[in-house]
Amino acid sequence: MSRLEIENLRVQFMSRSGPVPALRGVNLSVDGGRVGIVGESGSGKSTMGRAIMGLLPLTAQVSASRFRFADVDLLAASAAKKRALRGRRIGLIMQDPRYALNPVMTAGAQIAECFRLHHGLVCRAAKSRALDLLAAVRINDPETAYDQYPHQLSGGMGQRVMIAIALAGEPELLIADEPTSALDASVRTSFLGLLDQIIRERGMSLILISHDLNLVANFCDRVVVLYGGQVMEECTATDLAAPHHAYTRALAACRPSLTERLPELRTFTRDPAWLEAQP
């Protein structure tokens, strides 16, 4: 199992008014299992995932004391080295298939392209493997889905195609960035069951990025809570029921209740002291 090691990761974006920090000294270690990264919108969750994949824009300035995946230094790696790593050893499921999939290529062609790039297969063999993957992600009619364009797929089918694309390279680490946010409740349950089965069968590590505390508590082994680009708390999923940091407690208190009727959703006041010192 390949290990991801991140120490003091900092990412900032340049603007007209100066640098804007997105990550401020984040530490993370993934060596098997499932790690959930949770926090509000703008806390730096997706930025971390894209930094690992090498998908940040050129305006991003990235630094770290240590930033490695297995034998690869992610800071020093060349563009070619990152391309070889991306998709092949680290897979990514993006948030919304309506925007992540190529609208002018059929679903099957996008999966087959991964087999050609990562495994060197010719067209017929790549198509055969793509059809096998569509069946593996529980699409009932792989032949029909193979020839459909993204706009012809339902949200659930689109996310299954996204899983198939991520799995085509047979990665060791899978990053799922808000994979259920575009799905309704019934499709979401089916999707999570499929993701659970795939991770178990293939023995992959998982980083699950989400704003849903209940989701990461039930699906992950470990949870990292981000706020303002900093780690507020890291704990086991079971310990998330009794968090230590005030920010995590505030997030937990704002979760909607299915049993308690409230006149309005709860909110909380942010404490500037949370960002003044590293935990």
VENRADA-V270270 format. One record per backbone hydrogen bond with DSSP energy under -0.5 kcal/mol. CO is the residue of the C=O (numbers start at 0). NH is the residue of the N-H. E is the energy in kcal/mol with one decimal. If there is no record, write none. Layout:
BEGIN
CO&NH&E + CO&NH&E
END
This chain:
BEGIN
2&4&-0.5 + 2&69&-3.0 + 3&29&-2.3 + 4&67&-2.4 + 5&27&-2.3 + 6&64&-1.9 + 6&65&-1.5 + 8&24&-0.9 + 8&25&-2.3 + 9&62&-2.3 + 10&21&-3.5 + 10&22&-2.0 + 11&60&-3.2 + 12&19&-3.1 + 14&17&-1.4 + 17&14&-1.0 + 18&20&-0.6 + 19&12&-2.6 + 22&10&-1.6 + 25&8&-2.6 + 27&5&-2.7 + 29&3&-2.9 + 31&30&-0.7 + 32&205&-2.3 + 33&220&-2.1 + 33&221&-2.1 + 34&207&-2.8 + 35&37&-0.6 + 35&223&-3.3 + 36&209&-2.7 + 37&225&-2.8 + 39&42&-1.7 + 42&228&-1.7 + 43&47&-1.9 + 44&48&-1.8 + 45&49&-2.6 + 46&50&-2.0 + 47&51&-2.1 + 48&52&-1.7 + 49&53&-1.0 + 49&54&-3.0 + 49&55&-0.5 + 56&59&-1.9 + 58&13&-1.2 + 59&61&-0.6 + 60&11&-1.9 + 62&9&-3.1 + 65&6&-3.0 + 66&73&-2.3 + 66&74&-0.7 + 67&4&-2.9 + 68&71&-2.3 + 70&72&-0.5 + 71&68&-2.4 + 71&73&-0.8 + 72&76&-1.8 + 77&81&-2.3 + 78&82&-2.1 + 79&83&-2.0 + 80&84&-1.5 + 81&85&-2.8 + 84&88&-2.5 + 84&89&-1.8 + 88&171&-2.1 + 88&172&-1.8 + 89&86&-3.2 + 90&174&-2.8 + 91&93&-0.6 + 92&176&-2.9 + 95&98&-1.6 + 95&99&-1.9 + 96&100&-1.8 + 100&102&-0.5 + 101&104&-1.4 + 104&149&-0.6 + 105&109&-1.7 + 106&110&-1.6 + 107&111&-2.9 + 108&112&-2.0 + 109&113&-0.9 + 110&113&-0.6 + 110&114&-1.3 + 111&115&-2.0 + 112&116&-2.4 + 113&117&-2.9 + 114&118&-1.6 + 114&120&-1.4 + 115&119&-0.9 + 121&125&-2.8 + 122&126&-2.4 + 123&127&-2.1 + 124&128&-2.3 + 125&129&-2.2 + 126&130&-2.5 + 127&131&-1.9 + 128&132&-2.1 + 129&133&-2.3 + 130&134&-1.9 + 131&135&-2.0 + 132&136&-1.9 + 133&138&-2.0 + 134&137&-1.6 + 137&139&-0.6 + 140&144&-2.4 + 141&145&-2.5 + 142&146&-0.9 + 143&146&-0.7 + 144&147&-1.3 + 145&107&-2.0 + 145&108&-0.6 + 147&106&-3.1 + 148&151&-2.3 + 149&152&-1.5 + 153&157&-2.7 + 154&158&-2.1 + 155&159&-1.7 + 156&160&-2.3 + 157&161&-2.0 + 158&162&-2.1 + 159&163&-2.4 + 160&164&-2.4 + 161&165&-2.2 + 162&166&-2.3 + 163&167&-1.3 + 164&168&-0.5 + 165&170&-0.5 + 166&169&-2.2 + 171&204&-2.4 + 172&90&-2.8 + 173&175&-0.6 + 173&206&-2.5 + 174&92&-3.0 + 174&176&-0.6 + 175&177&-0.9 + 175&208&-3.0 + 177&180&-1.1 + 179&182&-1.6 + 183&187&-2.6 + 184&188&-1.8 + 185&189&-1.5 + 186&190&-2.6 + 187&191&-2.6 + 188&192&-1.9 + 189&193&-2.0 + 190&194&-2.6 + 191&195&-2.5 + 192&196&-2.1 + 193&197&-2.4 + 194&198&-2.3 + 195&199&-2.1 + 196&200&-2.6 + 197&201&-2.3 + 198&202&-1.3 + 198&203&-1.0 + 204&173&-2.6 + 205&34&-3.0 + 205&207&-0.5 + 206&175&-2.8 + 206&208&-0.7 + 207&36&-2.8 + 208&177&-2.4 + 209&38&-0.8 + 210&212&-0.8 + 211&215&-2.0 + 212&216&-2.2 + 213&217&-1.8 + 214&218&-1.9 + 215&219&-2.1 + 220&236&-2.4 + 221&35&-3.2 + 222&234&-2.3 + 223&37&-2.6 + 223&225&-0.6 + 224&231&-2.9 + 224&232&-1.1 + 226&229&-1.7 + 228&23&-3.5 + 229&226&-2.4 + 229&231&-0.7 + 230&278&-0.5 + 232&224&-3.1 + 234&222&-3.2 + 235&239&-0.6 + 236&239&-0.8 + 237&240&-1.2 + 238&241&-1.6 + 239&242&-0.7 + 244&248&-2.2 + 245&249&-2.2 + 246&250&-2.5 + 247&251&-2.5 + 248&252&-2.1 + 249&253&-1.0 + 250&253&-0.8 + 251&254&-1.2 + 258&260&-0.5 + 259&261&-0.5 + 267&269&-0.5 + 269&271&-0.6 + 270&273&-2.1 + 271&274&-1.3 + 272&275&-0.8 + 272&276&-0.7
END
